């Protein structure tokens, strides 16, 4: 398994803004769709006399943008709208056989004659979950004035690409900020052993999602997945830091979308120091991250 180089930044979760990061969440939220995506009701240092009519999200967005504008060189803040893919056929198979039998045997096969889970696709339930997020975000953007993502990123695994497409397609977006998710290798799920996490070829991905740009250096075949080694947390966290390095280096925007996996989201939370948080299939959560460029 290849390793990523030393991270160019240190990353910190910024607490005090979202319920998902606080003890009141107990590591999960019953329904983020009913709680303004978890944004806490609070005052900000940037609140002014003309802000009384603004929504909580508008005031928070003003705070984040002014925070970035006032930060020292090398320090940047981003709010990630993190989405986990909807239910895939591998999730159905794990429920069918139980986690132990899945991990020990079935996950290492291509399917069972009824279900097929190599680079697993969404089930009908998974598609419905993504469409529910579409409706939720559409309301958030129009009613709560939640900032639209200014850039989009996705794992290359099929279920994430499907989820991203169903979540954001047909939402009215500015012409200069279209839905065009960059496919990034480092955003993928824990790699190795489980065939559901072996990605399709670059050609298959491009043919299925021709409007999604693919990052430079993306190999034709999956060169990272190994049948005899399951990625450790330490290995995964190294490439999550590489992913964050790339996003913070190349993207000057404050609000971005990332469609990924349970293991990848867990790694993002570990790397940034966020509390553990369980995101179900089709679930979403916001993560407010501060990046500081290393000087050595």
C-alpha positions as CSV (number, residue, x, y, z in Angstrom):
1,X,0.0,0.0,0.0
2,X,1.5,3.3,-1.0
3,X,1.9,6.1,1.5
4,X,1.2,9.8,1.2
5,X,3.9,12.4,1.9
6,X,4.0,14.6,5.0
7,X,1.0,16.9,5.1
8,X,1.6,20.5,4.1
9,X,-0.9,21.7,6.7
10,X,-2.1,21.0,10.2
11,X,-5.9,20.7,10.4
12,X,-8.2,21.6,13.2
13,X,-12.0,21.3,13.7
14,X,-13.4,24.6,14.8
15,X,-15.9,23.9,17.6
16,X,-18.9,25.8,18.8
17,X,-20.9,26.3,15.6
18,X,-22.6,22.9,14.8
19,X,-24.5,20.5,17.0
20,X,-22.8,17.6,15.4
21,X,-19.5,18.5,17.1
22,X,-21.0,19.0,20.6
23,X,-21.8,16.6,23.4
24,X,-25.5,17.2,22.9
25,X,-25.4,15.3,19.7
26,X,-24.2,12.1,21.4
27,X,-22.3,11.3,18.2
28,X,-25.3,11.3,16.0
29,X,-28.4,13.4,15.1
30,X,-31.9,12.1,14.9
31,X,-32.7,14.2,11.9
32,X,-30.4,17.0,10.7
33,X,-33.1,18.0,8.2
34,X,-35.2,19.3,11.1
35,X,-32.4,21.2,12.8
36,X,-31.1,23.6,10.1
37,X,-28.2,21.1,9.3
38,X,-27.1,21.4,12.9
39,X,-26.1,25.1,12.8
40,X,-26.4,26.4,16.4
41,X,-28.3,29.6,17.2
42,X,-25.7,32.0,18.5
43,X,-24.2,35.5,18.1
44,X,-21.0,36.2,16.1
45,X,-18.4,38.9,16.5
46,X,-19.2,40.0,13.0
47,X,-22.9,40.7,13.7
48,X,-23.8,44.3,12.9
49,X,-26.7,46.7,13.3
50,X,-28.0,45.8,9.8
51,X,-28.0,42.1,10.3
52,X,-31.2,41.7,12.3
53,X,-33.1,40.4,9.2
54,X,-30.5,37.9,8.2
55,X,-30.9,34.2,8.7
56,X,-28.6,32.3,11.0
57,X,-26.8,30.9,7.9
58,X,-26.3,34.3,6.4
59,X,-24.8,35.6,9.6
60,X,-22.6,32.5,9.9
61,X,-21.4,32.8,6.3
62,X,-20.5,36.5,6.9
63,X,-18.5,35.4,9.9
64,X,-16.6,32.7,8.0
65,X,-15.8,35.0,5.1
66,X,-14.6,37.8,7.4
67,X,-12.6,35.2,9.4
68,X,-10.8,34.2,6.2
69,X,-10.2,37.8,5.2
70,X,-8.7,38.6,8.6
71,X,-6.6,35.5,9.0
72,X,-2.8,35.5,8.9
73,X,-1.1,34.3,5.8
74,X,-1.1,30.5,5.7
75,X,-4.3,30.1,7.7
76,X,-7.6,29.2,5.9
77,X,-11.1,28.1,7.0
78,X,-13.5,26.0,5.1
79,X,-16.9,24.6,5.7
80,X,-17.4,21.1,4.2
81,X,-20.9,19.9,3.4
82,X,-20.0,16.2,3.8
83,X,-22.3,13.6,2.4
84,X,-22.1,9.8,2.7
85,X,-23.3,7.9,-0.3
86,X,-26.8,6.3,-0.2
87,X,-27.4,2.7,0.5
88,X,-25.4,0.4,-1.9
89,X,-25.7,-3.2,-2.7
90,X,-22.7,-3.9,-0.4
91,X,-24.7,-2.5,2.5
92,X,-27.6,-4.8,1.7
93,X,-25.2,-7.8,1.5
94,X,-23.6,-6.9,4.9
95,X,-27.1,-6.7,6.5
96,X,-28.0,-10.0,4.8
97,X,-25.0,-12.0,6.1
98,X,-24.1,-10.0,9.2
99,X,-20.9,-8.0,9.7
100,X,-18.6,-10.8,10.8
101,X,-19.5,-13.1,7.9
102,X,-19.3,-10.1,5.6
103,X,-15.9,-9.1,6.7
104,X,-14.5,-12.7,6.9
105,X,-15.9,-14.0,3.6
106,X,-18.5,-12.3,1.5
107,X,-16.9,-8.9,1.2
108,X,-13.9,-10.5,-0.6
109,X,-16.1,-11.9,-3.4
110,X,-17.7,-10.1,-6.3
111,X,-21.2,-11.1,-5.4
112,X,-23.4,-14.0,-4.2
113,X,-25.4,-14.8,-7.3
114,X,-28.2,-12.5,-6.3
115,X,-26.3,-9.3,-5.4
116,X,-23.2,-7.9,-7.1
117,X,-21.1,-5.4,-5.1
118,X,-17.8,-4.7,-6.9
119,X,-17.6,-0.9,-6.9
120,X,-21.1,-1.1,-5.5
121,X,-23.9,0.9,-7.1
122,X,-26.9,2.5,-5.3
123,X,-30.0,0.5,-4.5
124,X,-33.4,2.1,-5.0
125,X,-33.3,3.1,-1.3
126,X,-30.0,4.7,-1.8
127,X,-31.3,6.7,-4.7
128,X,-34.3,7.8,-2.6
129,X,-31.9,8.9,0.2
130,X,-29.9,11.1,-2.2
131,X,-33.1,12.6,-3.6
132,X,-34.3,13.4,0.0
133,X,-31.0,15.3,0.5
134,X,-31.6,17.1,-2.8
135,X,-35.0,18.3,-1.5
136,X,-33.5,19.2,1.9
137,X,-30.7,21.2,0.4
138,X,-33.0,23.0,-2.0
139,X,-35.0,24.2,1.0
140,X,-31.9,25.1,2.9
141,X,-30.6,27.2,0.1
142,X,-33.9,29.0,-0.6
143,X,-35.4,29.3,2.9
144,X,-32.4,29.4,5.3
145,X,-30.1,31.1,2.7
146,X,-27.4,28.5,3.4
147,X,-24.5,29.2,1.1
148,X,-24.4,27.1,-2.0
149,X,-21.2,25.0,-2.4
150,X,-18.7,27.0,-4.3
151,X,-16.9,23.8,-5.4
152,X,-17.7,20.1,-5.3
153,X,-15.5,17.0,-4.7
154,X,-16.3,13.3,-4.8
155,X,-14.9,9.8,-4.3
156,X,-14.4,8.0,-7.6
157,X,-16.5,5.0,-6.3
158,X,-19.7,4.6,-8.3
159,X,-22.1,4.9,-5.4
160,X,-20.7,8.3,-4.4
161,X,-20.8,9.7,-8.0
162,X,-24.4,8.6,-8.2
163,X,-25.2,10.2,-4.8
164,X,-23.6,13.5,-5.7
165,X,-25.4,13.6,-9.0
166,X,-28.8,12.9,-7.5
167,X,-28.2,15.3,-4.6
168,X,-27.2,18.4,-6.5
169,X,-28.6,17.9,-10.0
170,X,-31.5,20.3,-10.9
171,X,-30.7,22.8,-8.1
172,X,-30.5,26.3,-9.5
173,X,-26.8,27.3,-9.3
174,X,-24.9,30.4,-10.5
175,X,-23.5,29.9,-14.0
176,X,-20.0,30.7,-12.6
177,X,-20.3,28.0,-9.9
178,X,-21.9,25.0,-11.7
179,X,-22.3,21.5,-10.2
180,X,-19.1,19.9,-11.5
181,X,-17.6,17.6,-8.9
182,X,-13.9,16.9,-9.1
183,X,-13.3,13.2,-8.8
184,X,-10.4,12.6,-6.3
185,X,-8.7,9.3,-5.6
186,X,-7.9,10.2,-2.0
187,X,-11.6,10.7,-1.2
188,X,-12.4,7.0,-1.6
189,X,-13.3,4.5,1.1
190,X,-11.0,2.4,3.2
191,X,-9.0,0.4,0.6
192,X,-8.2,-3.3,0.3
193,X,-9.8,-6.7,0.6
194,X,-13.5,-5.6,0.2
195,X,-14.3,-5.7,-3.5
196,X,-17.0,-3.1,-3.0
197,X,-14.2,-0.6,-2.5
198,X,-12.3,-1.5,-5.7
199,X,-13.0,1.3,-8.1
200,X,-13.9,1.0,-11.8
201,X,-11.5,2.0,-14.5
202,X,-11.1,5.7,-15.4
203,X,-12.7,5.0,-18.8
204,X,-15.8,3.4,-17.2
205,X,-16.1,6.4,-14.7
206,X,-15.7,8.9,-17.5
207,X,-18.3,7.2,-19.7
208,X,-20.8,7.0,-16.9
209,X,-20.2,10.6,-15.6
210,X,-18.8,12.5,-18.6
211,X,-19.4,15.9,-17.1
212,X,-17.5,15.2,-13.9
213,X,-13.8,16.3,-14.2
214,X,-11.2,13.8,-13.0
215,X,-8.1,15.0,-11.2
216,X,-4.7,14.9,-12.9
217,X,-2.7,11.7,-12.4
218,X,-5.8,9.5,-12.1
219,X,-4.7,6.0,-13.3
220,X,-6.8,4.0,-15.8
221,X,-7.0,1.0,-13.5
222,X,-7.2,0.9,-9.7
223,X,-3.6,0.7,-8.6
224,X,-4.3,1.3,-4.9
225,X,-6.7,-1.5,-3.9
226,X,-5.1,-4.7,-2.7
227,X,-6.8,-8.1,-2.2
228,X,-4.6,-9.0,0.7
229,X,-4.3,-5.8,2.8
230,X,-7.0,-3.7,4.4
231,X,-6.0,-0.1,4.9
232,X,-5.3,0.9,8.6
233,X,-6.6,4.0,10.2
234,X,-3.0,5.5,10.1
235,X,-2.7,4.8,6.3
236,X,-6.1,6.2,5.6
237,X,-5.4,9.3,7.6
238,X,-2.3,10.0,5.6
239,X,-4.2,10.1,2.4
240,X,-7.0,12.2,4.0
241,X,-4.4,14.7,4.9
242,X,-3.2,14.6,1.3
243,X,-6.8,15.1,0.1
244,X,-7.2,18.1,2.4
245,X,-3.8,19.5,1.4
246,X,-4.9,19.4,-2.2
247,X,-8.3,21.0,-1.5
248,X,-6.9,23.8,0.7
249,X,-4.0,24.5,-1.7
250,X,-6.1,24.7,-4.9
251,X,-9.5,26.0,-3.7
252,X,-9.8,29.5,-2.4
253,X,-13.5,29.1,-1.6
254,X,-15.1,28.8,1.9
255,X,-18.0,26.5,1.4
256,X,-17.5,23.2,-0.5
257,X,-19.2,19.9,-0.9
258,X,-17.6,16.5,-0.4
259,X,-19.4,13.2,-1.2
260,X,-17.6,10.3,0.3
261,X,-17.9,7.2,2.6
262,X,-18.4,6.3,6.3
263,X,-14.7,5.4,6.6
264,X,-13.5,8.5,4.8
265,X,-15.7,10.7,6.9
266,X,-14.4,9.1,10.1
267,X,-10.9,9.7,8.9
268,X,-11.7,13.4,8.2
269,X,-13.0,13.7,11.7
270,X,-9.9,12.0,13.2
271,X,-7.5,14.2,11.2
272,X,-9.3,17.4,12.2
273,X,-9.9,16.5,15.8
274,X,-13.6,16.4,15.5
275,X,-15.5,14.0,17.9
276,X,-16.6,10.7,16.5
277,X,-19.8,11.0,14.6
278,X,-21.9,8.3,12.9
279,X,-23.2,9.3,9.5
280,X,-25.8,6.7,8.2
281,X,-26.0,5.8,4.5
282,X,-27.3,8.9,2.7
283,X,-26.6,11.1,5.7
284,X,-24.9,14.5,5.7
285,X,-23.0,16.7,8.2
286,X,-21.1,20.0,8.2
287,X,-17.5,20.1,9.2
288,X,-15.8,23.5,9.9
289,X,-12.0,23.1,9.4
290,X,-9.1,25.4,10.0
291,X,-5.9,24.7,8.0
292,X,-2.6,26.2,8.9
293,X,0.3,25.8,6.5
294,X,3.4,24.2,8.0
295,X,6.6,26.1,8.0
296,X,8.9,23.1,8.1
